[in-house]
């Protein structure tokens, strides 16, 4: 029995849909068929269509395989790369810096 798709809030679904649209356009700009991308990614054509639709049930690995098939896999490195809130919380946890020059 197939598992249920995760619950997705409307704002999250909009983001996934926008991502899927960008991936779809990237494929079209490269003049690649969904079948060609699927073959390169080692996934089914229906999985490519799910990614392009922004399906929340598609795994992150499937999204990454499609990005790699399009030569865009390095784009994933930008996710949470400059995470300001986490850095501020980490700095607060470290406490105040001592400003002495004694060695």
C-alpha positions, 0 to 999 in steps of 0.5 A, spaced: 500 500 500 503 506 498 504 511 503 500 518 504 504 524 501 506 528 507 501 534 509 503 540 506 501 547 508 499 552 502 505 556 503 510 550 502 506 547 496 507 554 493 514 554 494 514 546 491 510 548 485 515 554 484 521 550 484 517 545 480 516 550 475 523 552 475 526 545 474 521 544 468 523 550 465 530 548 465 529 542 462 525 545 456 531 550 455 535 544 454 530 541 450 530 535 453 524 530 454 522 528 460 524 521 458 531 523 457 531 526 464 528 520 467 534 516 463 539 520 465 537 521 473 535 513 473 528 514 475 521 514 472 518 519 467 512 519 472 517 521 477 520 527 473 513 529 472 512 529 480 518 533 481 516 538 475 509 539 479 512 540 485 509 534 489 511 534 496 511 526 496 517 526 491 523 525 495 529 530 496 533 524 492 529 525 486 529 532 486 537 532 486 537 526 481 533 531 476 537 537 478 543 533 477 541 530 470 540 538 468 547 540 471 544 544 476 546 539 482 550 544 485 544 549 486 542 545 492 549 547 496 545 554 497 540 551 501 541 554 508 548 555 507 548 562 510 543 561 516 543 567 520 538 565 525 542 559 527 549 563 527 546 568 532 544 563 536 550 559 536 554 566 538 549 567 543 551 560 546 558 562 546 557 568 551 561 574 550 568 574 547 574 576 552 578 582 549 585 581 553 591 580 549 595 576 555 598 570 552 
